[in-house]
Amino acid sequence: MTVTESQQGVRQRATAMPMQLLDGTRLDDARRRPTSTDTPMLWFDGELASADSLQAPLTTHAMHYGTGVFEGIRSYATRNGAAVFRLPEHLQRMRKGAELLGLDFDVERAFEATLETLRANDHRDAYIRPLAWFGTGSIGLDVSHLSQHFMVATMAQRVHLAGDRTRLTVSPWRRNPASALPPLKLCGGYVNSILAKREAKSRGFDEALFVDDDGNVVECTGANVFMVRNGQVTAVEHRDALPGITRDTLIKLSGAESRTVTHHELLDADEVFVCGTAAETAPISVLDRREFGDNPVTRELSALYARVVRGEEPAHAGWLTAV
C-alpha cells in the first residue's frame, strides 16, 4: 500500500503540533535520537519515537472514561521473513469500534504504521497493539471537541494464555450484554474482563468463563470457546461475545458448527479449548471440578493453526501480510 494524500496531511498536522516528551524535547527530535536495543520504537500520530520518551496528559479523556479502541494482532516469523496474521480483518474490526465512538480511523494509515513499527523494532514473533483514543479538550462526556490520537506498539513477548493448558472457572460476573455495550474491543469494556480474571486468579484458576443468566456459555475474558464431542468441533456462539478473528479462522480450518452451547454441554464435552490472537489455541485442563484428559483434536487443530500463521500452508497464504 502507498501513503495517501490524506495520510500525508495527518502526518503534517502531527509534526506541526508535536507531542510533549518526558525530557522536554520535541517529537521530531526524539525520532532522530538513537535508542538502545532495549527501548522499542512506538508509532504515535504519524511518527516513530522512542517508547520511553512519550507521555499522555493526566487529563486524557480515555484515562478517565475508557474512550478508546484497540486491537490485539500477531506477527510471526516465517521462512520468508516476518508476516502479520489477518491484519486487514483486525483493522476493519478496529474501524467499527472507532466509528462507534466517533474517532477518526484511517485503515490504510494503521496498516502502514503497523508494518513500519515492526520494521523499526526488527520484530518477527511479536504481539501488536494499535490503539486509538480521545485525548484532551474537556473532562465531560461530550467527545466532539476532544483531540484524537493513534499509536502502534509491538512487543516480542508472550501475552495472555499463549497456547498453554489452562485451568478455567465460571465467573460470578456476567459479560457486558451487547444491548448495553457492543462486543468490540472498546477500552472501557475490558474492565469487565479484568474483574472476572482477577476473581478467577484469586481462586487459583488461570482464566474465567462468562455464562449468561440462562446458563449459556458466552466467552472467556479474552478468548472464544470451542468444545469437541465425539470428534465433532463446535464453536460457541453468543450475541454478547466478541466475533473473534482466531475463532473465525478455526471454524474455517475445522468446519466447526457454530451454535449456542450450554454450560452443562461444556462440562460433558470430550475436549474444551479457547482461542484468540494472544491465547492462540489453548486446551482446557480443568473447568471447575471437571478435569479433561487427552485432547487429540485440539492438538491437531493447534498444530494446523501454527503452520498456517507461519506460512507453511500455501492454501491460506492470503491471510498473511509480509512485513
ZIDADA-V197530 format. One record per backbone hydrogen bond with DSSP energy under -0.5 kcal/mol. NH is the residue of the N-H (numbers start at 1). CO is the residue of the C=O. E is the energy in kcal/mol with one decimal. If there is no record, write none. Layout:
BEGIN
nh: (NH:NH)
co: (CO:CO)
e: (E:E)
END
This chain:
BEGIN
nh: (8:9:10:11:12:13:14:15:16:17:18:21:22:24:29:30:31:32:32:33:33:39:40:42:43:44:44:45:47:49:51:53:54:55:60:61:62:63:64:64:65:66:68:69:70:71:73:73:75:76:78:79:81:83:84:85:86:86:87:90:91:92:93:94:95:96:97:98:99:100:101:102:103:107:110:111:112:113:114:115:116:117:118:119:120:121:122:122:123:126:126:127:128:129:130:131:132:133:134:135:143:146:147:149:151:152:153:155:157:162:162:163:164:166:168:168:169:171:180:181:184:186:187:188:189:190:190:191:192:194:195:196:197:198:199:200:201:202:203:203:204:205:206:207:209:210:212:215:217:218:219:220:221:224:226:227:228:229:232:234:235:236:236:237:241:243:244:248:249:250:251:252:253:254:255:256:257:259:259:263:266:267:268:269:270:271:273:274:275:276:280:282:282:283:284:285:285:286:287:288:290:291:292:299:300:301:302:303:304:305:306:307:308:309:310:311:312:313:316:317:319:320:321:322:323)
co: (4:5:6:7:8:9:10:11:12:13:15:25:53:21:26:26:27:28:29:29:30:36:38:49:152:42:47:150:44:42:40:50:50:20:57:135:134:60:60:61:61:62:66:132:185:130:71:128:126:83:81:310:78:76:321:74:84:319:84:86:87:88:89:90:91:92:93:94:95:96:97:98:98:105:106:107:108:109:110:111:112:113:114:115:116:117:118:119:118:75:124:155:73:153:128:151:69:149:67:147:141:143:136:133:131:43:129:127:155:159:278:279:161:283:166:286:207:209:177:177:182:184:68:66:186:186:187:188:189:190:191:192:193:194:195:196:197:198:199:200:201:200:167:167:169:219:216:212:261:210:210:223:208:275:273:234:271:232:229:227:257:225:234:259:238:183:242:244:245:246:247:248:249:250:251:251:233:235:257:215:262:263:264:266:228:228:226:282:224:280:276:274:280:281:272:166:283:166:290:168:287:289:285:295:296:297:298:299:300:301:302:303:304:305:306:308:307:307:313:314:316:317:84:320:82)
e: (-2.0:-1.9:-1.9:-2.3:-2.3:-2.3:-2.3:-2.1:-2.0:-1.4:-0.6:-1.2:-2.4:-1.5:-0.5:-2.1:-2.0:-0.7:-0.6:-0.8:-0.5:-1.5:-0.7:-3.0:-2.4:-0.5:-3.4:-3.0:-1.5:-2.4:-2.7:-1.8:-0.6:-0.8:-1.7:-3.3:-1.9:-0.9:-1.1:-0.6:-2.6:-1.8:-2.0:-2.6:-2.3:-1.5:-0.5:-2.2:-2.5:-2.9:-1.2:-0.6:-1.7:-2.0:-2.9:-2.5:-0.6:-3.6:-0.5:-1.8:-2.3:-2.2:-1.9:-2.1:-2.1:-1.6:-1.6:-2.5:-2.7:-1.9:-1.6:-1.4:-2.9:-0.8:-2.4:-2.4:-2.3:-2.6:-2.1:-1.7:-2.6:-2.2:-2.0:-2.3:-2.6:-1.9:-0.7:-0.7:-2.1:-1.8:-1.0:-3.2:-3.4:-3.2:-0.5:-2.5:-2.7:-2.0:-2.0:-3.3:-0.7:-1.4:-2.8:-2.4:-2.5:-1.8:-1.8:-3.0:-1.7:-0.6:-0.5:-2.0:-2.0:-2.5:-0.6:-3.5:-1.7:-3.1:-2.1:-2.6:-2.4:-1.9:-2.4:-1.9:-0.8:-0.7:-1.5:-1.4:-1.1:-2.1:-2.4:-1.7:-2.9:-2.6:-2.0:-2.3:-2.5:-1.7:-0.7:-1.0:-1.7:-2.2:-2.2:-1.8:-2.9:-3.1:-2.9:-1.9:-3.0:-2.8:-0.5:-3.0:-0.8:-2.5:-2.9:-2.4:-2.8:-2.1:-2.1:-2.9:-3.6:-2.6:-0.5:-2.3:-1.6:-0.7:-1.9:-1.9:-2.1:-2.6:-2.2:-2.1:-2.2:-2.2:-2.4:-0.6:-1.9:-2.1:-0.5:-2.8:-1.9:-2.0:-1.2:-1.2:-2.2:-1.9:-1.8:-2.5:-2.2:-1.4:-2.9:-2.9:-0.6:-0.6:-3.0:-2.4:-0.5:-1.2:-3.0:-2.9:-2.4:-0.6:-2.9:-2.3:-2.2:-2.6:-2.8:-2.3:-2.1:-2.9:-2.3:-1.8:-2.3:-2.6:-1.1:-1.7:-3.3:-0.5:-2.5:-1.6:-1.8:-1.8:-2.4:-0.6:-2.6)
END
